[in-house]
Amino acid sequence: MGFAGMPDKGETIKGLVKLSPRPLWGKATETGSAVKSMVSGTDHGVKKLRVLLVEDQPGDAMLVMIALRESTSTHFQVTHAPSLGEALQCLSHQDMDVVLLDLSLPDSSGLDTVTKLLSVAPRMPVVVMTGLDDPLLASRALEVGAQDYLVKSDDPGRTVERAILYAITRMNSQIEREQLSEQLAKEQQRVAEEIAVARTMQFDLLPRPDRLNPVLNRLGLVLYSYFEPCSGIGGDLWGCHDLGDGRLSVTAFDFSGHGIGAALNVFRLHTLIDEQRQHLADPAALLGNLGASLRQLLGRGQFATMFAAVIDCNTEEITWAGAGTPAPLLFRGGRAEFMDSRGIPLGLMPNPQYHTHRTAFPRGSELLIYSDALIEASGKDLTMLGNEGLLDMVEACRGPQGLEVEQLLDNFYTWANPPIEDDLTVIHLQWPVGG
């Protein structure tokens, strides 16, 4: 369909040839294609754009060329192809900046024309031209990949130029978004890989079963542990050390914050604990030394809560000191009691002082250490579990052999409103009767 008011194909187009110093319709190219070209004005200092005009009606093609030739701000080099096949051949041999595409061609029609062209040049800005002012068709053309939609008229004027410039701008923006998305995906993959490595390294800091189990077996103790960072890596860690003479040191700490920053601080504190091994038997001295060291290492607002205990299977006692952790639960004589874990978190004061507590830990006793994620989580009704809720949940999970920790965790995750937005650590240490 031609632009309104244009003569039918084959009629004389008077006066148009005067607009160009050479014939508008040249001979076939050396490759045998009937592709022809016309170059608009050549003023210096203007933008130059290469346009592929795919139009089988000479009159329509001429009107577009005239409209582009009259542009004073952009220099358009127009190459004309009367069929889709010749347009595809042209794109395979020449670089173009934009395609003006008629949807009614001898060898293709409708939106398939857009799809076929983009299959060869997927990042080519395409302006669809049609004689139908159909908003639905325009919308569908954009959905299949065109950048703009142009209805043929008897006076294209600056409409064609605006459509071309808009299509190029829109495609450039699309390409930039795609490149940014690809870069973001690569960066996310890189970060994910690094976090996976860091997660493995953090789990490697936990007590190794092949080293810890022989110690537990010799002392007659049973230990169950659970550790799950909320973001791949986190700020929690716990440890056990054989102190000899029937004594076992248990430590657990939790850094403020989550993610990579908290995990780096975990590695710092783990190294400091290893340097303070001679103080593991004195929980208060251990926390004091660690607090003083972290004060010099941590940034503003960073700190760690920590619990340190020593279980002496010879004297059947437990000694401990706390630096602001949630109060551990001690089970003995058929009842549960919260232990005093109050104290200044590590890293907040230059010379913090801590108090060592001591109490009986006879056979049959159990110790439950946990991070604040357990009691600060919210349930489906958005209420926090808290100490009383924990006691109720613990009592529901106690059997003849003591606390069933796996059942406790199952019940907790069933009750909690996901996601759990903090690192969760649970350690259950039991000294069974007859162990």
VENWO-V110741 format. One record per residue. N is the residue number from 1. RES is the residue in three letters. SS is DSSP state (helix for helix, strand for strand, loop for the rest). Layout:
# VENWO-V110741
N;RES;SS  N;RES;SS
This chain:
# VENWO-V110741
1;MET;loop  2;GLY;loop  3;PHE;loop  4;ALA;loop  5;GLY;loop  6;MET;loop  7;PRO;loop  8;ASP;loop  9;LYS;loop  10;GLY;loop  11;GLU;loop  12;THR;loop  13;ILE;loop  14;LYS;loop  15;GLY;loop  16;LEU;helix  17;VAL;helix  18;LYS;helix  19;LEU;helix  20;SER;loop  21;PRO;loop  22;ARG;loop  23;PRO;loop  24;LEU;loop  25;TRP;loop  26;GLY;loop  27;LYS;loop  28;ALA;loop  29;THR;loop  30;GLU;loop  31;THR;loop  32;GLY;loop  33;SER;loop  34;ALA;loop  35;VAL;loop  36;LYS;strand  37;SER;strand  38;MET;strand  39;VAL;strand  40;SER;loop  41;GLY;loop  42;THR;loop  43;ASP;loop  44;HIS;loop  45;GLY;loop  46;VAL;loop  47;LYS;strand  48;LYS;strand  49;LEU;strand  50;ARG;strand  51;VAL;strand  52;LEU;strand  53;LEU;strand  54;VAL;strand  55;GLU;loop  56;ASP;loop  57;GLN;loop  58;PRO;helix  59;GLY;helix  60;ASP;helix  61;ALA;helix  62;MET;helix  63;LEU;helix  64;VAL;helix  65;MET;helix  66;ILE;helix  67;ALA;helix  68;LEU;helix  69;ARG;helix  70;GLU;loop  71;SER;loop  72;THR;loop  73;SER;loop  74;THR;strand  75;HIS;strand  76;PHE;strand  77;GLN;strand  78;VAL;strand  79;THR;strand  80;HIS;strand  81;ALA;strand  82;PRO;loop  83;SER;loop  84;LEU;helix  85;GLY;helix  86;GLU;helix  87;ALA;helix  88;LEU;helix  89;GLN;helix  90;CYS;helix  91;LEU;helix  92;SER;helix  93;HIS;helix  94;GLN;loop  95;ASP;loop  96;MET;loop  97;ASP;loop  98;VAL;strand  99;VAL;strand  100;LEU;strand  101;LEU;strand  102;ASP;strand  103;LEU;loop  104;SER;strand  105;LEU;strand  106;PRO;loop  107;ASP;loop  108;SER;strand  109;SER;strand  110;GLY;loop  111;LEU;loop  112;ASP;helix  113;THR;helix  114;VAL;helix  115;THR;helix  116;LYS;helix  117;LEU;helix  118;LEU;helix  119;SER;helix  120;VAL;helix  121;ALA;loop  122;PRO;loop  123;ARG;loop  124;MET;loop  125;PRO;strand  126;VAL;strand  127;VAL;strand  128;VAL;strand  129;MET;strand  130;THR;strand  131;GLY;loop  132;LEU;loop  133;ASP;loop  134;ASP;loop  135;PRO;helix  136;LEU;helix  137;LEU;helix  138;ALA;helix  139;SER;helix  140;ARG;helix  141;ALA;helix  142;LEU;helix  143;GLU;helix  144;VAL;loop  145;GLY;loop  146;ALA;loop  147;GLN;loop  148;ASP;strand  149;TYR;strand  150;LEU;strand  151;VAL;strand  152;LYS;loop  153;SER;loop  154;ASP;loop  155;ASP;loop  156;PRO;loop  157;GLY;loop  158;ARG;helix  159;THR;helix  160;VAL;helix  161;GLU;helix  162;ARG;helix  163;ALA;helix  164;ILE;helix  165;LEU;helix  166;TYR;helix  167;ALA;helix  168;ILE;helix  169;THR;helix  170;ARG;helix  171;MET;helix  172;ASN;helix  173;SER;helix  174;GLN;helix  175;ILE;helix  176;GLU;helix  177;ARG;helix  178;GLU;helix  179;GLN;helix  180;LEU;helix  181;SER;helix  182;GLU;helix  183;GLN;helix  184;LEU;helix  185;ALA;helix  186;LYS;helix  187;GLU;helix  188;GLN;helix  189;GLN;helix  190;ARG;helix  191;VAL;helix  192;ALA;helix  193;GLU;helix  194;GLU;helix  195;ILE;helix  196;ALA;helix  197;VAL;helix  198;ALA;helix  199;ARG;helix  200;THR;helix  201;MET;helix  202;GLN;helix  203;PHE;helix  204;ASP;helix  205;LEU;loop  206;LEU;loop  207;PRO;loop  208;ARG;loop  209;PRO;helix  210;ASP;helix  211;ARG;helix  212;LEU;helix  213;ASN;helix  214;PRO;helix  215;VAL;helix  216;LEU;helix  217;ASN;helix  218;ARG;helix  219;LEU;helix  220;GLY;loop  221;LEU;loop  222;VAL;strand  223;LEU;strand  224;TYR;strand  225;SER;strand  226;TYR;strand  227;PHE;strand  228;GLU;strand  229;PRO;loop  230;CYS;loop  231;SER;loop  232;GLY;loop  233;ILE;loop  234;GLY;loop  235;GLY;loop  236;ASP;strand  237;LEU;strand  238;TRP;strand  239;GLY;strand  240;CYS;strand  241;HIS;strand  242;ASP;strand  243;LEU;strand  244;GLY;strand  245;ASP;loop  246;GLY;loop  247;ARG;strand  248;LEU;strand  249;SER;strand  250;VAL;strand  251;THR;strand  252;ALA;strand  253;PHE;strand  254;ASP;strand  255;PHE;strand  256;SER;loop  257;GLY;loop  258;HIS;loop  259;GLY;helix  260;ILE;helix  261;GLY;helix  262;ALA;helix  263;ALA;helix  264;LEU;helix  265;ASN;helix  266;VAL;helix  267;PHE;helix  268;ARG;helix  269;LEU;helix  270;HIS;helix  271;THR;helix  272;LEU;helix  273;ILE;helix  274;ASP;helix  275;GLU;helix  276;GLN;loop  277;ARG;helix  278;GLN;helix  279;HIS;helix  280;LEU;loop  281;ALA;loop  282;ASP;loop  283;PRO;helix  284;ALA;helix  285;ALA;helix  286;LEU;helix  287;LEU;helix  288;GLY;helix  289;ASN;helix  290;LEU;helix  291;GLY;helix  292;ALA;helix  293;SER;helix  294;LEU;helix  295;ARG;helix  296;GLN;helix  297;LEU;helix  298;LEU;loop  299;GLY;loop  300;ARG;loop  301;GLY;loop  302;GLN;loop  303;PHE;loop  304;ALA;strand  305;THR;strand  306;MET;strand  307;PHE;strand  308;ALA;strand  309;ALA;strand  310;VAL;strand  311;ILE;strand  312;ASP;strand  313;CYS;loop  314;ASN;loop  315;THR;loop  316;GLU;loop  317;GLU;strand  318;ILE;strand  319;THR;strand  320;TRP;strand  321;ALA;strand  322;GLY;strand  323;ALA;strand  324;GLY;loop  325;THR;loop  326;PRO;loop  327;ALA;loop  328;PRO;loop  329;LEU;strand  330;LEU;strand  331;PHE;strand  332;ARG;strand  333;GLY;loop  334;GLY;loop  335;ARG;strand  336;ALA;strand  337;GLU;strand  338;PHE;strand  339;MET;loop  340;ASP;loop  341;SER;loop  342;ARG;loop  343;GLY;loop  344;ILE;loop  345;PRO;loop  346;LEU;strand  347;GLY;loop  348;LEU;loop  349;MET;loop  350;PRO;loop  351;ASN;loop  352;PRO;loop  353;GLN;loop  354;TYR;loop  355;HIS;loop  356;THR;loop  357;HIS;strand  358;ARG;strand  359;THR;strand  360;ALA;strand  361;PHE;loop  362;PRO;loop  363;ARG;loop  364;GLY;loop  365;SER;loop  366;GLU;strand  367;LEU;strand  368;LEU;strand  369;ILE;strand  370;TYR;strand  371;SER;loop  372;ASP;helix  373;ALA;helix  374;LEU;helix  375;ILE;helix  376;GLU;helix  377;ALA;loop  378;SER;strand  379;GLY;strand  380;LYS;loop  381;ASP;loop  382;LEU;loop  383;THR;loop  384;MET;strand  385;LEU;loop  386;GLY;helix  387;ASN;helix  388;GLU;helix  389;GLY;helix  390;LEU;helix  391;LEU;helix  392;ASP;helix  393;MET;helix  394;VAL;helix  395;GLU;helix  396;ALA;helix  397;CYS;loop  398;ARG;strand  399;GLY;strand  400;PRO;loop  401;GLN;loop  402;GLY;strand  403;LEU;strand  404;GLU;loop  405;VAL;helix  406;GLU;helix  407;GLN;helix  408;LEU;helix  409;LEU;helix  410;ASP;helix  411;ASN;helix  412;PHE;helix  413;TYR;helix  414;THR;helix  415;TRP;helix  416;ALA;strand  417;ASN;loop  418;PRO;loop  419;PRO;loop  420;ILE;loop  421;GLU;loop  422;ASP;loop  423;ASP;loop  424;LEU;strand  425;THR;strand  426;VAL;strand  427;ILE;strand  428;HIS;strand  429;LEU;strand  430;GLN;strand  431;TRP;loop  432;PRO;loop  433;VAL;loop  434;GLY;loop  435;GLY;loop
